[in-house]
Amino acid sequence: MSKYQITLTPVDKFFFGGDMTFKVGNDENDKHNSQFMSYIIESMIFPQQTSLLGMLRFLILRNAGSDVFNNDKIVNETRVNTLIGERSFMVGAKNDFKTIKNLSHVRIRRTDGKQTADLEFAPLYRELTFNDATYGTYNLNDISIPKLDDYEAKKGIDVMLTDGENKYKLDDIFVKDRRVGINRDINSGIVSDGALFKQVSYRFNNKNAKHCFVFDAEIDESVPFESYNGQVVSVGADNSQFVIGITKDVKEMISLAPYKNAVCLLSPTSLRRDEAKKAIFAITRLMSFRFLTDRKDNRADDKRTYHILNSKLERSKRYELYAPGSVFYFDDDSKKQEFIKIIESKEEFRQIGYNEFK
C-alpha cells in the first residue's frame, strides 16, 4: 500500500447533501417526506467520508479500461470486485474495498501566499471548574453542571476552524450561493403546488487566501493512482465538480495539542448515548448521517449502471453522529482510556475517516 495526499479544488459552487430534500419519491405519506422535506435546502460545508470513498472507487473504475468499465457501466464484474470490492460502505460490517485500504478525515487547506496550513474544526474545549458545580436532575439522574470559564449561555460557543494557532469563522472560509427555482413537470411544463424552492450551495472565500479540501488515503500499489492527478471528479450532490490533486508527499499541516482530561473529536464520530455517558461532562454537537448503499442482491446483470440515479442504490437509515470539535471530559484516566477504546472499536467508521480524535 502507498499513502497519498489528495486535494479537491472546486471548479464552481459545491453542494453536499444531508437529510433534507426537496422531494423524496411520490408518496406524500412517506415518513421521510413528512420529516425531512423542505422548500429550503442548504448544503453541508464538508463532504461526507462516504462521498469521498465513492469518488475514489469511481475514479479507479473510470481509469481501469473499457474492458472493465465502459460508458458508466460495469463490464467485468470479477475485475471490478478485485479493484473496489463487492459492496459500498455498510455499518456493522467488516468492509473490504480491496485496493482502497483506508481514508483519513477531510480537512481544509488554506494558502495565503505566506504559508500553507490545514484547518480542522476547533475543539469546543473550555476549562471546567467542578468545585463550584451546580447540581440538578436529568433523566432521573443526579448530575453536576460545572462552571465554564469564558462562556455566556445566550451566545453559546461559536463553531470555528483552526490551524492549531489561529481561529477562523466559517464566513472567513465559505460563501453562500443562493439559488431560487421552480419545479416543473419535464414533459408538460406544469408547475405543481409547492414547487418553489431555494437551494443554498457554497463556494470558498478565496479573497484573502486560496482554499481546497484535503485528505489522505492508502491505495494499493497495483493502481497507478498518481497518474490520475489533475482529473475532474464529482463529489456530493448537484454534480459538484472538483479538480483532484494527488501526491505521495504526505504533509502534516496541523497538530492540535491533546488535552490531559478530555478527548476531542477530529471527525464525525459514531457513539451510542450510553457510551458517551462514560464522560463526566461533554460539550457536543450532533449531526445526521445517511449514505447510499449498493446491494449486490439487487444487481440484475454484470452490465449494471454505476450512476447516482441508479434505482438499485438505496438510501440508508438515519444515523446520528457526534460532530467534529465535540469534547468529552474525564476525571479518571482509566475511564478516558476505556472511552478511547470504544471509539477505536468502530472499525468500519475508522476505515473511512470517521471516529478520529485527539
GIUR-V778565 format. One record per pair of residues at least 12 apart in sequence whose C-alpha atoms are under 6 Angstrom apart, sorted by sequence separation. I is the first residue (numbers start at 0). J is the second residue. If there is no record, write none. Layout:
I;J
I;J
This chain:
84;96
106;118
132;144
182;194
230;242
83;96
84;97
106;119
132;145
181;194
229;242
230;243
22;36
83;97
132;146
181;195
229;243
21;36
82;97
180;195
229;244
19;35
20;36
21;37
82;98
129;145
180;196
228;244
19;36
21;38
128;145
179;196
228;245
127;145
128;146
179;197
127;146
178;197
293;312
127;147
178;198
225;245
292;312
177;198
292;313
126;148
177;199
291;313
176;199
291;314
176;200
290;314
175;200
176;201
290;315
16;42
175;201
289;315
15;42
56;83
174;201
14;42
15;43
174;202
289;317
173;202
174;203
288;317
173;203
174;204
288;318
15;46
172;203
173;204
287;318
288;319
172;204
287;319
286;319
286;320
285;320
285;321
286;322
284;321
285;322
121;159
284;322
120;159
121;160
120;160
121;161
119;160
118;160
119;161
283;325
118;161
282;325
118;162
282;326
117;162
281;326
281;327
281;328
280;328
278;327
279;328
278;328
279;329
269;320
278;329
268;320
267;320
268;321
267;321
267;322
267;323
266;323
265;323
264;323
264;324
264;325
263;325
263;326
262;326
262;327
261;327
261;328
260;328
261;329
260;329
268;353
267;353
268;354
266;353
266;354
266;355
265;355
162;253
265;356
163;255
264;356
263;356
263;357
262;357
111;208
110;208
110;209
109;209
257;357
109;210
108;210
108;211
107;211
108;212
107;212
106;212
107;213
106;213
105;213
105;214
103;214
103;215
102;215
102;216
101;216
101;217
100;217
100;218
99;218
98;218
98;219
117;252
116;252
117;253
39;196
41;198
38;196
39;197
40;198
41;199
42;200
39;198
14;200
13;200
13;201
12;201
12;202
123;324
122;324
123;325
8;211
121;324
7;211
120;324
7;212
87;292
6;212
87;293
6;213
5;213
5;214
4;214
5;215
4;215
3;215
3;216
2;216
2;217
1;217
0;217
1;218
0;218
0;219
1;220
0;220
15;235
16;236
15;236
14;236
76;301
13;239
74;302
73;302
10;240
72;302
73;303
10;241
72;303
9;241
72;304
8;241
71;304
72;305
7;241
8;242
71;305
7;242
7;243
6;243
6;244
5;244
5;245
4;245
4;246
3;246
3;247
4;249
104;352
101;350
102;351
103;352
101;351
102;352
